């Protein structure tokens, strides 16, 4: 076999073994995609032992291209919510998340200056301790710019040492905060539901026959009780026909209205309209359908779902909201952002009208347009290559192959579309691009750093690096977690989402969601801080490297 074929085959083997390792779980916690790094280390150990030669140029290209794909897809995913998350609704959470990043960065400075930990090693420990792979890539790129290209392998080894506790440390901090404040999960869930209006989501249905003569000939919205949005009429049966009524639909005697709302509000409506009919819920089989709709209409951006009146006007229900890959439970107070994916259910004839209000569910938004993808990647690489000269710095600063594509993707995702070019990517396509990119990147990092991993762990400073990583992981999370509880008065479930989001760690989010299923509190705070934190995690190692190099 040629050197190229051997290199590609071993890359694939590292990815296979790593993804297999990533699926191992202990009490629901596993390495996830980070397992690919250890798969690369495992393969590298045996390739160095038997003297197999890998093509260095191919490895370098695959590593850089994988990182570009990953950060660009991340930028497109989080871009729509990046700027809006900095506004009032998410400002408190993002300030706390920034504090976590700042404290961790400060500890890196301390370890390098006081404990004399070499720059490449401390940056690798930092990236592993916060479980952020793009941070590792960004750090390696800036070290190469500073003339330390040989140190990138050591940085990968340090990353691998710190990574396992990076995951466990988040879960440990959640548990200790719960123990320290003697938190009762049910009380926290009820408090969150009350604050966010989710306590009104447990709806009931009744069918009421119109017997009040005063209602003859008036429109649905004129009936007292329908104008305050507490009750929705999802179906109207007149004779043998069933329709989805709109606000201006006229009501006649003997109509049967299928009402949805809270039990107390439904009781009041029954007193106004007429007698409850003992019959199964009205349905019109074959005419109800569901659609996944992408929010693209600029007129609804920043508006709350309840102000759109899609249920009152069209009988359409928004049952789920996907934002930045996180499933949220929508309420009337949920604010829409560009790129949100709504799961909408309603009558076939009326659903298209509701979709036209929200955005565009046409085929072009359900497929990946490759032209915008490569335009964005090209612009990102160009931006990342532009040098910025600052007096006193030994080298020109660059956003690099990690920062450039990320910044361009954030901007393009916020713009949404230019003419017929749509920068939005369906969640499944975005996930595929991200996963391919990060698997390629981690496999190469593992192959490059794996030769010295065992020796460093057994005979070197591996255990010492682990200890430094625990420090960087655990202390910032505990400090901010306590501040968030005592001073910011945050709900515990929201704190768990904040801690997971500050580490951009999906396994930690899954753990937080399992604390109280169907709450949505952890997912909401995770999605709020994730965009800004991902940006800071990619930029911070580059700034740290330059500052520590100068200092």
RATA-V396006 format. One record per residue. N is the residue number from 1. SS is DSSP state (H for helix, E for strand, - for the rest). D_FIRST is the distance of its C-alpha to the first C-alpha in Angstrom with 2 decimals. Layout:
# RATA-V396006
n=N ss=SS d_first=D_FIRST
n=N ss=SS d_first=D_FIRST
This chain:
# RATA-V396006
n=1 ss=- d_first=0.00
n=2 ss=- d_first=3.79
n=3 ss=H d_first=6.63
n=4 ss=H d_first=8.14
n=5 ss=H d_first=6.11
n=6 ss=H d_first=6.38
n=7 ss=H d_first=9.88
n=8 ss=H d_first=10.93
n=9 ss=H d_first=10.09
n=10 ss=H d_first=12.07
n=11 ss=H d_first=14.66
n=12 ss=H d_first=15.22
n=13 ss=H d_first=15.54
n=14 ss=H d_first=17.99
n=15 ss=H d_first=19.91
n=16 ss=H d_first=20.25
n=17 ss=H d_first=21.46
n=18 ss=H d_first=23.63
n=19 ss=H d_first=25.29
n=20 ss=H d_first=26.02
n=21 ss=H d_first=27.60
n=22 ss=H d_first=29.50
n=23 ss=- d_first=31.19
n=24 ss=- d_first=32.75
n=25 ss=- d_first=36.39
n=26 ss=E d_first=39.27
n=27 ss=- d_first=42.56
n=28 ss=- d_first=40.99
n=29 ss=E d_first=39.24
n=30 ss=- d_first=35.47
n=31 ss=- d_first=32.89
n=32 ss=H d_first=32.03
n=33 ss=H d_first=29.35
n=34 ss=H d_first=29.51
n=35 ss=H d_first=27.63
n=36 ss=H d_first=24.37
n=37 ss=H d_first=25.06
n=38 ss=H d_first=25.31
n=39 ss=H d_first=22.19
n=40 ss=H d_first=20.33
n=41 ss=H d_first=22.34
n=42 ss=H d_first=21.45
n=43 ss=H d_first=17.66
n=44 ss=H d_first=18.15
n=45 ss=H d_first=20.32
n=46 ss=H d_first=17.73
n=47 ss=H d_first=14.90
n=48 ss=H d_first=17.58
n=49 ss=H d_first=18.77
n=50 ss=H d_first=15.63
n=51 ss=- d_first=14.68
n=52 ss=- d_first=11.46
n=53 ss=- d_first=11.49
n=54 ss=- d_first=11.80
n=55 ss=- d_first=12.56
n=56 ss=H d_first=16.34
n=57 ss=H d_first=17.31
n=58 ss=H d_first=15.50
n=59 ss=H d_first=17.04
n=60 ss=H d_first=20.35
n=61 ss=H d_first=20.43
n=62 ss=H d_first=19.63
n=63 ss=H d_first=22.25
n=64 ss=H d_first=24.88
n=65 ss=H d_first=24.43
n=66 ss=H d_first=24.55
n=67 ss=H d_first=27.73
n=68 ss=H d_first=29.26
n=69 ss=H d_first=28.78
n=70 ss=H d_first=30.32
n=71 ss=H d_first=33.33
n=72 ss=H d_first=34.09
n=73 ss=H d_first=34.17
n=74 ss=H d_first=36.29
n=75 ss=H d_first=38.66
n=76 ss=H d_first=39.11
n=77 ss=H d_first=39.77
n=78 ss=H d_first=42.34
n=79 ss=H d_first=43.76
n=80 ss=H d_first=46.63
n=81 ss=H d_first=47.98
n=82 ss=H d_first=47.28
n=83 ss=- d_first=50.52
n=84 ss=H d_first=52.70
n=85 ss=H d_first=51.74
n=86 ss=H d_first=53.46
n=87 ss=- d_first=56.76
n=88 ss=H d_first=59.51
n=89 ss=H d_first=58.12
n=90 ss=H d_first=55.00
n=91 ss=H d_first=56.29
n=92 ss=H d_first=57.26
n=93 ss=H d_first=53.93
n=94 ss=H d_first=51.97
n=95 ss=H d_first=54.20
n=96 ss=H d_first=53.48
n=97 ss=H d_first=49.71
n=98 ss=H d_first=49.94
n=99 ss=H d_first=51.83
n=100 ss=H d_first=49.01
n=101 ss=H d_first=46.53
n=102 ss=H d_first=49.08
n=103 ss=H d_first=49.85
n=104 ss=H d_first=46.18
n=105 ss=H d_first=45.69
n=106 ss=H d_first=48.84
n=107 ss=H d_first=47.53
n=108 ss=H d_first=44.40
n=109 ss=H d_first=46.81
n=110 ss=H d_first=48.82
n=111 ss=H d_first=45.89
n=112 ss=H d_first=44.64
n=113 ss=H d_first=48.12
n=114 ss=- d_first=49.87
n=115 ss=- d_first=47.20
n=116 ss=- d_first=45.18
n=117 ss=- d_first=41.88
n=118 ss=- d_first=39.42
n=119 ss=H d_first=38.82
n=120 ss=H d_first=35.09
n=121 ss=H d_first=35.72
n=122 ss=H d_first=38.82
n=123 ss=H d_first=37.18
n=124 ss=H d_first=34.27
n=125 ss=H d_first=36.91
n=126 ss=H d_first=38.87
n=127 ss=H d_first=36.05
n=128 ss=H d_first=35.17
n=129 ss=H d_first=38.85
n=130 ss=- d_first=39.50
n=131 ss=- d_first=36.32
n=132 ss=- d_first=35.49
n=133 ss=H d_first=31.87
n=134 ss=H d_first=32.79
n=135 ss=H d_first=35.05
n=136 ss=H d_first=32.14
n=137 ss=H d_first=30.31
n=138 ss=H d_first=33.54
n=139 ss=H d_first=34.21
n=140 ss=H d_first=30.84
n=141 ss=H d_first=31.40
n=142 ss=H d_first=34.89
n=143 ss=H d_first=33.87
n=144 ss=H d_first=31.43
n=145 ss=H d_first=34.40
n=146 ss=- d_first=36.49
n=147 ss=- d_first=34.11
n=148 ss=- d_first=32.75
n=149 ss=H d_first=29.10
n=150 ss=H d_first=28.10
n=151 ss=H d_first=30.31
n=152 ss=H d_first=28.41
n=153 ss=H d_first=26.26
n=154 ss=H d_first=29.55
n=155 ss=H d_first=31.01
n=156 ss=H d_first=28.31
n=157 ss=H d_first=29.06
n=158 ss=H d_first=32.77
n=159 ss=H d_first=32.25
n=160 ss=H d_first=30.61
n=161 ss=H d_first=33.56
n=162 ss=H d_first=36.16
n=163 ss=H d_first=34.66
n=164 ss=H d_first=35.72
n=165 ss=H d_first=39.37
n=166 ss=H d_first=39.22
n=167 ss=H d_first=39.10
n=168 ss=H d_first=41.55
n=169 ss=H d_first=43.89
n=170 ss=H d_first=44.66
n=171 ss=H d_first=45.64
n=172 ss=H d_first=47.69
n=173 ss=H d_first=49.59
n=174 ss=H d_first=50.46
n=175 ss=H d_first=51.78
n=176 ss=H d_first=53.80
n=177 ss=H d_first=55.39
n=178 ss=H d_first=56.44
n=179 ss=H d_first=57.89
n=180 ss=H d_first=59.60
n=181 ss=- d_first=61.40
n=182 ss=- d_first=62.11
n=183 ss=- d_first=60.72
n=184 ss=- d_first=61.53
n=185 ss=H d_first=58.79
n=186 ss=H d_first=61.16
n=187 ss=H d_first=63.51
n=188 ss=H d_first=60.70
n=189 ss=H d_first=59.47
n=190 ss=H d_first=63.03
n=191 ss=H d_first=63.58
n=192 ss=H d_first=60.45
n=193 ss=H d_first=61.43
n=194 ss=H d_first=64.93
n=195 ss=H d_first=63.84
n=196 ss=H d_first=61.39
n=197 ss=- d_first=63.41
n=198 ss=H d_first=61.05
n=199 ss=H d_first=63.97
n=200 ss=H d_first=65.15
n=201 ss=- d_first=62.08
n=202 ss=- d_first=63.38
n=203 ss=- d_first=65.07
n=204 ss=E d_first=67.26
n=205 ss=E d_first=68.36
n=206 ss=E d_first=71.70
n=207 ss=E d_first=73.24
n=208 ss=E d_first=76.66
n=209 ss=E d_first=79.17
n=210 ss=E d_first=81.06
n=211 ss=- d_first=84.75
n=212 ss=- d_first=85.98
n=213 ss=H d_first=88.08
n=214 ss=H d_first=87.60
n=215 ss=H d_first=83.95
n=216 ss=- d_first=84.77
n=217 ss=- d_first=83.28
n=218 ss=- d_first=81.74
n=219 ss=E d_first=78.08
n=220 ss=H d_first=75.64
n=221 ss=H d_first=75.28
n=222 ss=H d_first=79.09
n=223 ss=- d_first=79.23
n=224 ss=- d_first=79.76
n=225 ss=- d_first=76.64
n=226 ss=- d_first=74.00
n=227 ss=- d_first=74.22
n=228 ss=- d_first=73.14
n=229 ss=- d_first=69.74
n=230 ss=- d_first=70.43
n=231 ss=E d_first=70.47
n=232 ss=E d_first=68.48
n=233 ss=E d_first=69.51
n=234 ss=E d_first=66.29
n=235 ss=E d_first=68.01
n=236 ss=E d_first=71.42
n=237 ss=E d_first=72.83
n=238 ss=E d_first=75.76
n=239 ss=- d_first=76.98
n=240 ss=- d_first=74.01
n=241 ss=E d_first=71.72
n=242 ss=E d_first=69.35
n=243 ss=E d_first=68.29
n=244 ss=- d_first=66.52
n=245 ss=- d_first=69.41
n=246 ss=- d_first=69.27
n=247 ss=- d_first=71.57
n=248 ss=- d_first=74.06
n=249 ss=- d_first=74.20
n=250 ss=E d_first=77.85
n=251 ss=- d_first=78.86
n=252 ss=- d_first=81.42
n=253 ss=- d_first=83.33
n=254 ss=- d_first=81.62
n=255 ss=- d_first=78.14
n=256 ss=E d_first=75.75
n=257 ss=E d_first=73.56
n=258 ss=E d_first=70.44
n=259 ss=E d_first=70.32
n=260 ss=E d_first=67.59
n=261 ss=E d_first=68.41
n=262 ss=- d_first=69.61
n=263 ss=H d_first=72.11
n=264 ss=H d_first=74.95
n=265 ss=H d_first=74.45
n=266 ss=H d_first=74.26
n=267 ss=H d_first=77.55
n=268 ss=H d_first=79.20
n=269 ss=H d_first=77.92
n=270 ss=H d_first=79.22
n=271 ss=H d_first=82.67
n=272 ss=H d_first=82.57
n=273 ss=H d_first=81.14
n=274 ss=E d_first=82.47
n=275 ss=E d_first=81.75
n=276 ss=E d_first=78.43
n=277 ss=- d_first=77.39
n=278 ss=- d_first=76.07
n=279 ss=- d_first=73.23
n=280 ss=- d_first=69.41
n=281 ss=- d_first=67.52
n=282 ss=- d_first=67.69
n=283 ss=- d_first=64.50
n=284 ss=- d_first=63.62
n=285 ss=- d_first=60.84
n=286 ss=- d_first=58.15
n=287 ss=- d_first=59.16
n=288 ss=E d_first=57.53
n=289 ss=E d_first=54.01
n=290 ss=E d_first=51.74
n=291 ss=E d_first=49.70
n=292 ss=E d_first=47.37
n=293 ss=E d_first=48.90
n=294 ss=E d_first=47.57
n=295 ss=E d_first=50.31
n=296 ss=- d_first=50.38
n=297 ss=- d_first=54.10
n=298 ss=H d_first=55.31
n=299 ss=H d_first=58.78
n=300 ss=H d_first=57.73
n=301 ss=- d_first=55.57
n=302 ss=- d_first=57.21
n=303 ss=- d_first=59.62
n=304 ss=E d_first=60.20
n=305 ss=H d_first=59.47
n=306 ss=H d_first=63.11
n=307 ss=H d_first=64.34
n=308 ss=H d_first=62.48
n=309 ss=- d_first=64.58
n=310 ss=H d_first=61.91
n=311 ss=H d_first=63.26
n=312 ss=H d_first=66.86
n=313 ss=H d_first=66.32
n=314 ss=H d_first=63.64
n=315 ss=- d_first=63.47
n=316 ss=- d_first=59.81
n=317 ss=E d_first=58.39
n=318 ss=E d_first=55.57
n=319 ss=E d_first=54.07
n=320 ss=E d_first=50.96
n=321 ss=E d_first=49.70
n=322 ss=E d_first=46.08
n=323 ss=E d_first=45.82
n=324 ss=- d_first=42.62
n=325 ss=- d_first=40.95
n=326 ss=E d_first=43.83
n=327 ss=E d_first=46.18
n=328 ss=E d_first=49.81
n=329 ss=- d_first=53.09
n=330 ss=- d_first=55.04
n=331 ss=- d_first=58.74
n=332 ss=- d_first=61.39
n=333 ss=- d_first=60.91
n=334 ss=- d_first=57.15
n=335 ss=E d_first=56.53
n=336 ss=- d_first=54.11
n=337 ss=- d_first=51.34
n=338 ss=- d_first=49.24
n=339 ss=- d_first=46.12
n=340 ss=- d_first=47.74
n=341 ss=E d_first=46.85
n=342 ss=E d_first=49.93
n=343 ss=E d_first=50.13
n=344 ss=E d_first=53.31
n=345 ss=E d_first=55.23
n=346 ss=E d_first=58.23
n=347 ss=E d_first=60.04
n=348 ss=H d_first=57.98
n=349 ss=H d_first=60.63
n=350 ss=H d_first=61.06
n=351 ss=H d_first=57.50
n=352 ss=H d_first=56.56
n=353 ss=H d_first=59.55
n=354 ss=H d_first=58.54
n=355 ss=H d_first=54.97
n=356 ss=H d_first=56.41
n=357 ss=H d_first=58.15
n=358 ss=H d_first=55.06
n=359 ss=E d_first=52.42
n=360 ss=- d_first=50.20
n=361 ss=- d_first=48.30
n=362 ss=- d_first=47.32
n=363 ss=H d_first=43.93
n=364 ss=H d_first=42.80
n=365 ss=H d_first=43.04
n=366 ss=H d_first=41.07
n=367 ss=- d_first=38.02
n=368 ss=- d_first=35.77
n=369 ss=- d_first=36.60
n=370 ss=H d_first=33.43
n=371 ss=H d_first=35.45
n=372 ss=H d_first=37.34
n=373 ss=H d_first=34.21
n=374 ss=H d_first=32.58
n=375 ss=H d_first=36.00
n=376 ss=H d_first=36.50
n=377 ss=H d_first=33.12
n=378 ss=H d_first=33.73
n=379 ss=H d_first=37.25
n=380 ss=H d_first=36.14
n=381 ss=H d_first=33.64
n=382 ss=H d_first=36.40
n=383 ss=H d_first=38.97
n=384 ss=H d_first=36.76
n=385 ss=H d_first=36.32
n=386 ss=- d_first=40.09
n=387 ss=- d_first=41.45
n=388 ss=E d_first=44.72
n=389 ss=- d_first=46.67
n=390 ss=- d_first=48.99
n=391 ss=- d_first=51.37
n=392 ss=- d_first=50.63
n=393 ss=- d_first=46.96
n=394 ss=- d_first=44.55
n=395 ss=- d_first=41.99
n=396 ss=- d_first=42.32
n=397 ss=E d_first=41.78
n=398 ss=- d_first=39.29
n=399 ss=- d_first=38.61
n=400 ss=H d_first=34.90
n=401 ss=H d_first=32.03
n=402 ss=H d_first=33.49
n=403 ss=H d_first=37.18
n=404 ss=H d_first=37.17
n=405 ss=H d_first=35.53
n=406 ss=H d_first=37.60
n=407 ss=H d_first=40.88
n=408 ss=H d_first=40.27
n=409 ss=H d_first=39.31
n=410 ss=H d_first=42.49
n=411 ss=H d_first=44.61
n=412 ss=H d_first=43.14
n=413 ss=H d_first=43.34
n=414 ss=H d_first=46.96
n=415 ss=H d_first=47.72
n=416 ss=- d_first=46.30
n=417 ss=E d_first=46.24
n=418 ss=E d_first=46.95
n=419 ss=- d_first=48.18
n=420 ss=- d_first=45.73
n=421 ss=E d_first=42.92
n=422 ss=E d_first=42.70
n=423 ss=- d_first=40.90
n=424 ss=- d_first=41.33
n=425 ss=- d_first=38.36
n=426 ss=- d_first=39.02
n=427 ss=H d_first=38.41
n=428 ss=H d_first=35.60
n=429 ss=H d_first=33.71
n=430 ss=H d_first=34.40
n=431 ss=H d_first=33.20
n=432 ss=H d_first=29.89
n=433 ss=H d_first=29.31
n=434 ss=H d_first=30.36
n=435 ss=H d_first=28.22
n=436 ss=H d_first=25.00
n=437 ss=H d_first=25.84
n=438 ss=H d_first=26.78
n=439 ss=H d_first=23.86
n=440 ss=H d_first=21.39
n=441 ss=H d_first=23.66
n=442 ss=H d_first=24.20
n=443 ss=H d_first=20.59
n=444 ss=H d_first=19.85
n=445 ss=H d_first=23.15
n=446 ss=H d_first=22.35
n=447 ss=H d_first=18.99
n=448 ss=H d_first=20.86
n=449 ss=H d_first=23.95
n=450 ss=H d_first=22.85
n=451 ss=H d_first=22.35
n=452 ss=H d_first=26.12
n=453 ss=H d_first=27.41
n=454 ss=H d_first=28.43
n=455 ss=H d_first=29.91
n=456 ss=H d_first=31.83
n=457 ss=H d_first=33.16
n=458 ss=H d_first=34.23
n=459 ss=- d_first=35.23
n=460 ss=- d_first=35.55
n=461 ss=- d_first=37.50
n=462 ss=H d_first=35.65
n=463 ss=H d_first=38.79
n=464 ss=H d_first=40.86
n=465 ss=H d_first=38.59
n=466 ss=H d_first=38.97
n=467 ss=H d_first=42.71
n=468 ss=H d_first=42.70
n=469 ss=H d_first=40.68
n=470 ss=H d_first=43.25
n=471 ss=H d_first=45.98
n=472 ss=H d_first=44.48
n=473 ss=H d_first=43.84
n=474 ss=H d_first=47.06
n=475 ss=H d_first=49.89
n=476 ss=H d_first=49.62
n=477 ss=H d_first=49.36
n=478 ss=H d_first=52.41
n=479 ss=H d_first=54.47
n=480 ss=H d_first=53.93
n=481 ss=H d_first=54.25
n=482 ss=H d_first=57.66
n=483 ss=H d_first=58.74
n=484 ss=H d_first=57.74
n=485 ss=H d_first=59.86
n=486 ss=H d_first=62.90
n=487 ss=- d_first=63.32
n=488 ss=- d_first=61.44
n=489 ss=- d_first=62.66
n=490 ss=- d_first=59.37
n=491 ss=- d_first=58.83
n=492 ss=H d_first=56.62
n=493 ss=H d_first=54.25
n=494 ss=H d_first=53.90
n=495 ss=H d_first=53.25
n=496 ss=H d_first=50.36
n=497 ss=H d_first=48.82
n=498 ss=H d_first=49.50
n=499 ss=H d_first=47.72
n=500 ss=H d_first=44.66
n=501 ss=H d_first=44.64
n=502 ss=H d_first=45.07
n=503 ss=- d_first=41.75
n=504 ss=- d_first=40.16
n=505 ss=- d_first=39.18
n=506 ss=H d_first=39.00
n=507 ss=H d_first=39.07
n=508 ss=H d_first=42.27
n=509 ss=H d_first=43.71
n=510 ss=H d_first=43.04
n=511 ss=H d_first=44.87
n=512 ss=H d_first=47.71
n=513 ss=H d_first=48.10
n=514 ss=H d_first=48.39
n=515 ss=H d_first=51.35
n=516 ss=- d_first=53.40
n=517 ss=- d_first=51.78
n=518 ss=- d_first=52.87
n=519 ss=- d_first=54.49
n=520 ss=- d_first=52.23
n=521 ss=H d_first=53.53
n=522 ss=H d_first=50.30
n=523 ss=H d_first=48.23
n=524 ss=H d_first=50.77
n=525 ss=H d_first=50.81
n=526 ss=H d_first=47.00
n=527 ss=H d_first=46.66
n=528 ss=H d_first=49.43
n=529 ss=H d_first=47.87
n=530 ss=H d_first=44.15
n=531 ss=H d_first=44.01
n=532 ss=H d_first=45.78
n=533 ss=H d_first=44.10
n=534 ss=H d_first=40.57
n=535 ss=H d_first=41.64
n=536 ss=H d_first=43.17
n=537 ss=H d_first=40.23
n=538 ss=H d_first=37.96
n=539 ss=H d_first=40.59
n=540 ss=H d_first=42.00
n=541 ss=H d_first=39.16
n=542 ss=H d_first=39.15
n=543 ss=H d_first=42.92
n=544 ss=H d_first=42.85
n=545 ss=H d_first=40.31
n=546 ss=H d_first=42.43
n=547 ss=H d_first=45.73
n=548 ss=H d_first=44.67
n=549 ss=H d_first=43.18
n=550 ss=H d_first=46.52
n=551 ss=- d_first=48.64
